[in-house]
Amino acid sequence: AIVMERGLALHISLYGENNSELMHQYPILAGIHLAEKNYDRAEELYLNAISIMSDSIGNLHPRTVTLREYLATMLFDSGKTDEALELFSEVVLEWELALGPNHIRQSVSYAGYAQMLNAVGRTEESTEAFRKARKINAAWEAAR
C-alpha cells in the first residue's frame, strides 16, 4: 500500500486530485486498504473514485454503480450497517436505471442486499430482495 500511496501522491501533485486517470487508481488502492482492513482509507478512496467517475462517465455508468456497491459492502464489513444498507438499497435500483429491467447484474445485487438484510435480522425484507433476485433470474433465463 505504501508504494501505491506514493505513486498516487505523485500523480496528484502532477495532475491534480480530480484527474480522470485517478478513477482507475483509487479503486485499486482502496482494495489494498480494504484487504488490510483499513476501512477509513478505503472509504475515502472509493468516495474519491465515485466522485470522479460520476463527473466523467456519469452516475449510472456500470463502473460507477459497481464502485458504489463495493463501497456499500465495505461499509457493512466495517460495521457501518445502516449506511451500508441505505446505499445498497439505492444501488439495486441504479442497476435497473443503468441497464434496464430484469438485467442479471441487478439480480446479483439484490442477492447481495438480501444477504446483508438477513445478517442483521431483517428477514422479511431479505426474503423480498431474494424474491426479486429470483424473478429477474427467471426473466433472464426465459430471454436466453
N, C-alpha and C positions, 0 to 999 in steps of 0.2 A: 504494500500500500504506500510505503514511503516514496518509492521511486515514481509510482504513478502520480502521487500528490505533487512531487517536484515537477514532473512533466506538465501537469495541469497548471501549476503556478506559472511556469514559463509561458505556456500558451496564453494564459490570461494576461500576463504582462505584455505580450507582443500584440495580441488581437482584441483584448477586452473580454470581460466575463460573459457577455451576451452573444458572443460569436457563434454562428450556427454550427460550426465544426464541433463545438463542445457538446452538442446534443448527442454525439456518439461517445464521447469520452466520459461524461458524467455518469451514465448508467453502468458502464464497465467498472468504474471506480466505486460506485455505490454498491455493486455486487460484491466487490472485495471487502468493503467495510461491513456489509451485511454478513458475510461469511465469518468475519471476526467479531460479530455481534456488537459492532459499533453503530448502534441504531441511529443515534443523533446525526452523525456524519452521513450515513446512508440516506436518511430522510432529507437532509439538506441537499445532497447531490441529486436525488430523484426529483425534488421540487425544482431545482435549477434546470434540469433537463426538460421537465414537463413545461416549464415556462418558455424555454427557447423553442421547443417543438410546437407549442401552441401558437407562438408568434410566426414561426416559419412554415410549418406544414399544416397547422390547424388543430383545433381541439378534438375533432372527431377522426383524425387520421389514425389508422390502426396502431401505428407505433406509439402515438401519444396515449391512446386508450390502454395499450399494453403496459406502458410505464405506470399509469395510474393504478392499474390492477396490481402490479408489483409493489407499488407504494402501499396499497391497502393491505396486502399480505404482510409486508414488513411491519406496518403499524400494529397489526393483530399480533404478530410474533413478539413485538416489543412490549405488549401489554396495553397498548392504546386501543382497546377493544371498541369502544363507542365510535371513535373517529374512524377506525378501520371499517366497521360495518356501514357507517354512513357513506363513506367513499365507495365501498364495494356496491352498495345499492345504486349509486349513480353509474358506476362502470357497466353493470349489466344492461342498463338502459342505453348507455352510449354505444354499446356494440350494435344494438338494433339500428340506431341512428346512423352509425358509421357503415354498416354492411348490409342493412336491410333486415326484414323479419325472417325468422327461422334460420339464421346462419349458425353453423356449428360452433363458431367461436363464442357466440352468446351462450350456447348450451354449456360449454366448458366453464364459462364464467359463472353461470347460475349454479353449477355443481360446486364450484369452489366457495361461492357465497353461502350455499346451503350447509356446507361443512362447517363454516365459521359460525353460522347461526346455531347449528346443532351443538357445537363445542361450548357455547355459552348458555345452553338450555332453552333456546327459543325454538322448540320443536315444531310448533305449528307453522311458523314462518319458514323453517328449514324444509319441512315437508312440501310446502307450496313452491319453494325455489327448486327443489328436486323435481317436482311435478312439471314445472316449466321447462327444465332441462330435458326431461324425458319427452315432452311434447315436441320440442324443437328437434330432438334426435329422430323422432318418428317422422316428422315432416322432411327432415334432411334425407333420411333413408328412402322415403317414398319418392323423392325427387330424383334419386340416383338412377 
